[in-house]
Amino acid sequence: MAFRTMEQVDPNGSMSDGPLTGVRVLDASTILAGPLCCQILGDFGAEVVKIEHPTAGDSMRGHGESKDGTPLWWKEIARNKQTVGLSLSAPEGAELFARLAATADVVVENFRPGTLERWGLSPERLLEANPGLVVARITGFGQRGPYAARAGFGTLAEAMSGFAHLTGQPDGPPTLPAFGLADSICGIAASSAVVMALLARERNGGHGQVVDLSLLEPIMTAVGPGPTVFQQLGKVGARNGNRSHNNAPRNTYRTADGHWVAISTSAQAIAERVMRLVGHPEVIDEPWFAAGHSRALHADLLDGYVGDWILARTRDEVVGAFTDAGAAVAPVYSARDLAHDPHVRETEMLLEVEDEDLGPVLQHNVMWRMSETPGRIRFTGRDHGADTDTLLSDLGVDADTLADLRTRNIIC
């Protein structure tokens, strides 16, 4: 497929030119927001130490597909992370974690509120020992409030945020995404929050802080200003399928060769170009065509014109004609289509990374490009406890103590 392969693999985890080089992060989180946050931080140079349960391992190891027993998602979500098997619920394990936190800049955790406190690892204790520490706490509903103690998963946030209410056909049920949408939005937001806290530390004399982030709030923001509209106008949004209440034509349309394309006409000029392209310039002169919300009231008519024109042509013909006309169109892709797309290949949105178990493995590249301090995939997700002895030995734990702790399943 002619993907560029990562040129440099650094098994020691060091990176000299990343924007977060020199920052140590303890990733004590699991599925999915916290690990994604830490993946992003590691992609841009942070030294990330993944804390896993010594016997069960991280739940992410069992998520998604595997090849010959090797978990594929783990190879990406745990890339650029050293791994330590450590039981935080055991007093000895908690003490070792506290000692690791004293060497760190950031701790990311997503236990239910009160769990760290129960183990003697409250943020207050960690900050007392390390005043510059940033403690990012990711939960379903935040650290306080009537729902704080509830189990929190992305599905619940997708339901409560308004996303599911607005997603699906008008006469169908609320629809959930087929992937970790709320977790992913939260993970990206959390990486931003951590960097903000680190920047604040630089400006306030080295004082760390606690970041309280829920799965619910970032996706609420992504869904849009529904609460504002309700408060001001008393209106509540409704499911509209692939159509938009704000503009038309906007939908997915089937092509002559059995593919699908999506178009958007959020800009008035684009809407006019589309209607000229599909052979119905007369509608442009209609008074209702002058605004997106009034065009949306005539979506049946506009979709009919656009859909008939697209159905008579192949996907390549449609994309080519829309592109030539300066109109907005994109094919509806599967993972296979993404892996073969020339733009994705040329811009290195996907990258082949050498893995000791799988050989070259295709992964998402780092999430953005930086001209002076670029990110890098240094290595893929490691085996369970691969770095336990090295990192705990750095704390002064001797070989006999490590062996004793391993025998009692406090480390692995």
Buried (B, 14 or more C-beta within 10 A) or exposed (E): EEBEEBEEBEEEBEBEEBBBBEBBBBBBBBBBBBBBBBBBBBBBBBBBBBBBBBEBBBEBBEBEEBEEEBBBBBBBBBBBBBBBBBBBEBEBBBEBBBBBBEBBBBBBBBBBBEBBEEBEBBBEBBBEEBEBBBBBBBBBBBBEEEBBEBEBBBBBBBBBBBBBBBBBEEEEEBBBBEEBBBBBBBBBBBBEBBBEBBEEBEEEEEBBBBBBBBBBBBBBEBBBEBEEEEEEEEEEBEBBBBBBBBBBBBBBBBBEEEBBBBBBBEEBEBBBBBBBBBEBEEBBEEEEBEBBEBBBEBBEBBBEBBBEBBEEBBBEBBBEBBEEBEBBBEBBBEEEEBBEBEEBBEEBBBBBBBBEBBEEBBBBBBBEEEEEEBBBBBBBBBBBBBBBBEBBEEEEBEEEBBEEBBEEBBBB
